[in-house]
Amino acid sequence: MSSLIVAIDGPSGAGKSTVARALAARLEVPYIDTGAMYRAVGLAAERAGVTLPIDDPGRVSELAGRSRIELVPSPGGSRLLLDGEDVSEAIRRPEISLYASAVSAIPEVRRLLVAQQQRLGRERGGVLEGRDIGTKVFPETPHKFFLTAATAERAGRRTRELAERGTPRDYGDVLGEMEKRDRDDSSRADSPLTLDDRYTLIDSTGRSVSAVVDEIEARVREGIGRI
């Protein structure tokens, strides 16, 4: 299935990364975390002293153009290297979520990263998750899923995840930041978070990861059988 491309889009905290990793393992194709790539640019911007809201998008585009971003396969799915440094944990800080949303609204940053994502997918196939995989990165794939969940549940998941990583945050703060990111991602002019009638909508509210993966895997294999 090396040419297989599965697109999983959806808002923050919907479970895209967990589902995509498990699905990629079942389908025996790479897992490509495109959101981590935007987080890496956001981390580079933060480290360079760029503040929010971003008032110099050209500077961020220049940072993105000269930053070396690599996704390295690992037993847990993949590790992300920024200029040779493993930043897999650093990019998960809550403040980097806001940076990721901000830098992803910059057209030149999106152009650079989309080109990298398309190259990775065409070389090896894969399960790609993000916010515009099925609309901009691989609009031609027939395997498109929009994964969502109730906002309160998404914020609860993220709060538990942060606590497990040893960086606890107040649920109310996490919820507020998530609602802001939802607004930013859905309203940006370039590649907003959206779906069309070619997507299969999957609501993960109250469902186990395995149940969601089972459903998507069955739909992908059914789709392959029709091609």
C-alpha positions as semicolon CSV with decimal commas, in nm:
position;residue;x (nm);y (nm);z (nm)
1;M;0,000;0,000;0,000
2;S;0,297;0,232;-0,052
3;S;0,092;0,473;-0,268
4;L;-0,200;0,487;-0,025
5;I;-0,279;0,835;0,109
6;V;-0,527;0,874;0,394
7;A;-0,619;1,229;0,500
8;I;-0,739;1,296;0,854
9;D;-0,834;1,656;0,924
10;G;-1,000;1,815;1,224
11;P;-0,966;2,057;1,513
12;S;-0,714;2,046;1,797
13;G;-0,777;1,776;2,056
14;A;-1,002;1,562;1,836
15;G;-0,760;1,269;1,864
16;K;-0,612;1,296;1,515
17;S;-0,254;1,209;1,613
18;T;-0,347;0,904;1,821
19;V;-0,588;0,774;1,559
20;A;-0,352;0,844;1,268
21;R;-0,059;0,664;1,435
22;A;-0,270;0,356;1,507
23;L;-0,424;0,356;1,158
24;A;-0,084;0,390;0,988
25;A;0,044;0,089;1,184
26;R;-0,255;-0,120;1,079
27;L;-0,225;-0,019;0,714
28;E;0,156;-0,055;0,722
29;V;0,224;0,292;0,582
30;P;0,411;0,589;0,736
31;Y;0,244;0,827;0,979
32;I;0,304;1,190;0,875
33;D;0,222;1,446;1,145
34;T;0,185;1,766;0,944
35;G;0,068;1,961;1,248
36;A;0,404;1,891;1,414
37;M;0,574;2,059;1,119
38;Y;0,380;2,383;1,179
39;R;0,455;2,353;1,549
40;A;0,825;2,329;1,461
41;V;0,807;2,657;1,269
42;G;0,615;2,807;1,562
43;L;0,887;2,692;1,802
44;A;1,156;2,837;1,576
45;A;0,966;3,167;1,570
46;E;0,930;3,173;1,949
47;R;1,300;3,099;1,995
48;A;1,386;3,378;1,751
49;G;1,194;3,626;1,965
50;V;0,888;3,660;1,743
51;T;0,587;3,764;1,951
52;L;0,215;3,712;1,904
53;P;0,030;3,844;1,717
54;I;0,287;3,812;1,440
55;D;0,359;4,152;1,284
56;D;0,642;4,042;1,053
57;P;0,526;3,738;0,851
58;G;0,823;3,777;0,615
59;R;1,063;3,705;0,900
60;V;0,871;3,390;0,992
61;S;0,867;3,278;0,627
62;E;1,243;3,325;0,615
63;L;1,279;3,115;0,931
64;A;1,064;2,842;0,780
65;G;1,267;2,844;0,460
66;R;1,600;2,790;0,633
67;S;1,484;2,556;0,910
68;R;1,550;2,186;0,854
69;I;1,241;1,994;0,963
70;E;1,256;1,613;0,965
71;L;1,005;1,347;1,065
72;V;1,194;1,040;1,185
73;P;1,005;0,707;1,222
74;S;1,006;0,571;1,576
75;P;0,823;0,296;1,768
76;G;0,573;0,558;1,893
77;G;0,501;0,690;1,543
78;S;0,759;0,958;1,461
79;R;0,998;1,206;1,620
80;L;1,040;1,560;1,493
81;L;1,384;1,712;1,447
82;L;1,437;2,087;1,406
83;D;1,783;2,158;1,266
84;G;1,896;1,823;1,403
85;E;1,747;1,871;1,753
86;D;1,471;1,642;1,874
87;V;1,192;1,883;1,966
88;S;0,910;1,627;1,985
89;E;0,827;1,730;2,341
90;A;0,907;2,102;2,313
91;I;0,655;2,155;2,032
92;R;0,371;2,020;2,249
93;R;0,380;2,308;2,496
94;P;0,041;2,490;2,500
95;E;0,192;2,821;2,394
96;I;0,339;2,657;2,085
97;S;-0,015;2,557;1,983
98;L;-0,094;2,926;1,951
99;Y;0,227;2,990;1,758
100;A;0,145;2,698;1,524
101;S;-0,196;2,845;1,447
102;A;-0,040;3,187;1,384
103;V;0,239;3,070;1,153
104;S;0,005;2,840;0,962
105;A;-0,193;3,147;0,854
106;I;0,111;3,279;0,663
107;P;0,074;3,178;0,293
108;E;0,448;3,137;0,228
109;V;0,491;2,912;0,533
110;R;0,203;2,697;0,413
111;R;0,348;2,679;0,061
112;L;0,684;2,559;0,193
113;L;0,544;2,297;0,427
114;V;0,275;2,170;0,191
115;A;0,549;2,100;-0,067
116;Q;0,740;1,896;0,193
117;Q;0,425;1,707;0,294
118;Q;0,339;1,623;-0,065
119;R;0,692;1,497;-0,127
120;L;0,681;1,271;0,178
121;G;0,341;1,131;0,084
122;R;0,431;1,066;-0,277
123;E;0,755;0,895;-0,183
124;R;0,611;0,647;0,065
125;G;0,236;0,692;0,095
126;G;0,103;0,748;0,443
127;V;-0,162;0,859;0,686
128;L;-0,142;1,237;0,709
129;E;-0,322;1,438;0,974
130;G;-0,368;1,811;0,998
131;R;-0,618;2,076;0,901
132;D;-0,601;2,093;0,521
133;I;-0,476;1,752;0,409
134;G;-0,787;1,664;0,212
135;T;-0,847;2,014;0,079
136;K;-0,496;2,140;-0,008
137;V;-0,222;1,880;0,043
138;F;-0,379;1,574;-0,117
139;P;-0,722;1,682;-0,243
140;E;-0,719;1,395;-0,493
141;T;-0,717;1,114;-0,237
142;P;-1,052;0,932;-0,202
143;H;-0,973;0,851;0,162
144;K;-1,070;1,169;0,351
145;F;-1,188;1,184;0,709
146;F;-1,281;1,479;0,931
147;L;-1,235;1,382;1,295
148;T;-1,406;1,595;1,555
149;A;-1,540;1,581;1,912
150;A;-1,729;1,806;2,150
151;T;-1,516;2,105;2,253
152;A;-1,545;2,024;2,624
153;E;-1,424;1,669;2,566
154;R;-1,136;1,787;2,348
155;A;-1,024;2,030;2,618
156;G;-1,051;1,756;2,880
157;R;-0,833;1,525;2,673
158;R;-0,571;1,793;2,626
159;T;-0,574;1,879;2,998
160;R;-0,515;1,513;3,089
161;E;-0,243;1,483;2,826
162;L;-0,058;1,784;2,967
163;A;-0,085;1,649;3,320
164;E;0,057;1,314;3,210
165;R;0,352;1,497;3,054
166;G;0,425;1,675;3,379
167;T;0,308;2,015;3,255
168;P;-0,037;2,052;3,415
169;R;-0,266;2,336;3,308
170;D;-0,601;2,460;3,431
171;Y;-0,890;2,314;3,233
172;G;-1,046;2,659;3,183
173;D;-0,724;2,796;3,035
174;V;-0,691;2,499;2,801
175;L;-1,054;2,535;2,694
176;G;-1,011;2,906;2,624
177;E;-0,696;2,852;2,418
178;M;-0,864;2,571;2,225
179;E;-1,166;2,784;2,142
180;K;-0,935;3,063;2,023
181;R;-0,738;2,823;1,805
182;D;-1,061;2,684;1,659
183;R;-1,167;3,038;1,564
184;D;-0,826;3,123;1,419
185;D;-0,797;2,798;1,221
186;S;-1,149;2,824;1,080
187;S;-1,137;3,193;0,988
188;R;-0,790;3,231;0,835
189;A;-0,788;3,339;0,472
190;D;-0,539;3,076;0,350
191;S;-0,641;2,708;0,382
192;P;-0,893;2,739;0,666
193;L;-1,001;2,435;0,864
194;T;-1,303;2,312;0,670
195;L;-1,455;2,007;0,507
196;D;-1,658;1,934;0,197
197;D;-1,896;1,656;0,095
198;R;-1,606;1,429;-0,006
199;Y;-1,510;1,384;0,361
200;T;-1,646;1,121;0,595
201;L;-1,728;1,295;0,924
202;I;-1,623;1,097;1,232
203;D;-1,733;1,220;1,577
204;S;-1,510;1,068;1,846
205;T;-1,708;1,206;2,141
206;G;-1,744;0,931;2,401
207;R;-1,576;0,672;2,175
208;S;-1,260;0,471;2,230
209;V;-0,957;0,516;2,006
210;S;-0,983;0,155;1,888
211;A;-1,347;0,202;1,786
212;V;-1,262;0,510;1,580
213;V;-0,962;0,338;1,418
214;D;-1,174;0,030;1,342
215;E;-1,430;0,245;1,160
216;I;-1,176;0,440;0,955
217;E;-0,976;0,128;0,867
218;A;-1,290;-0,050;0,748
219;R;-1,388;0,247;0,532
220;V;-1,037;0,276;0,382
221;R;-1,021;-0,096;0,298
222;E;-1,371;-0,079;0,151
223;G;-1,265;0,218;-0,059
224;I;-0,951;0,038;-0,180
225;G;-1,169;-0,252;-0,290
226;R;-1,377;-0,020;-0,508
227;I;-1,077;0,141;-0,683
